[in-house]
Amino acid sequence: MKEQRKNDGVVAAPVQRRNEAFRLLSDKLRKLSEGRPQTPSEVLLRQSREER
């Protein structure tokens, strides 16, 4: 069991730190992708069935 825990450093981190790290990464990703065209699949997801 100790061997498993050695490899789970992320799991052992406090939940707040992991959540904050995720928020920071998602903010960076949003800024990088801001203003870029969406992929066709995302456009289709936002259309209603009648529009297709």
Wavefront OBJ file of the C-alpha trace (Angstrom):
o trace
v 0.000 0.000 0.000
v 2.883 2.386 0.676
v 4.167 1.794 -2.855
v 0.858 2.985 -4.299
v 0.907 6.158 -2.222
v 4.419 7.080 -3.418
v 3.078 7.519 -6.943
v -0.053 9.402 -5.875
v 1.517 12.770 -5.003
v -1.347 14.640 -6.620
v -3.926 12.654 -4.671
v -2.164 13.472 -1.411
v -2.243 17.229 -2.108
v -4.875 19.200 -0.244
v -8.105 19.567 -2.172
v -7.974 23.367 -2.036
v -4.562 23.464 -3.700
v -5.724 21.135 -6.469
v -8.867 23.187 -7.048
v -6.872 26.414 -7.193
v -4.368 24.884 -9.619
v -7.228 23.718 -11.839
v -8.827 27.173 -11.787
v -5.537 28.825 -12.747
v -5.003 26.414 -15.625
v -8.563 26.816 -16.879
v -8.241 30.618 -16.759
v -5.043 30.426 -18.820
v -6.705 28.133 -21.341
v -9.722 30.431 -21.681
v -7.429 33.417 -22.308
v -5.438 31.497 -24.919
v -8.533 30.353 -26.783
v -10.428 33.649 -26.526
v -11.554 34.986 -29.884
v -10.680 31.816 -31.781
v -13.306 30.207 -33.974
v -15.090 27.227 -32.509
v -14.810 23.767 -33.976
v -17.749 22.619 -36.119
v -18.826 20.104 -33.468
v -19.223 22.891 -30.883
v -21.285 24.919 -33.337
v -23.541 21.919 -33.977
v -24.032 21.369 -30.259
v -25.353 24.915 -29.913
v -27.812 24.643 -32.810
v -31.321 23.434 -32.300
v -32.535 20.426 -34.276
v -34.767 22.635 -36.428
v -31.747 24.647 -37.613
v -30.008 21.558 -38.993
l 1 2 3 4 5 6 7 8 9 10 11 12 13 14 15 16 17 18 19 20 21 22 23 24 25 26 27 28 29 30 31 32 33 34 35 36 37 38 39 40 41 42 43 44 45 46 47 48 49 50 51 52
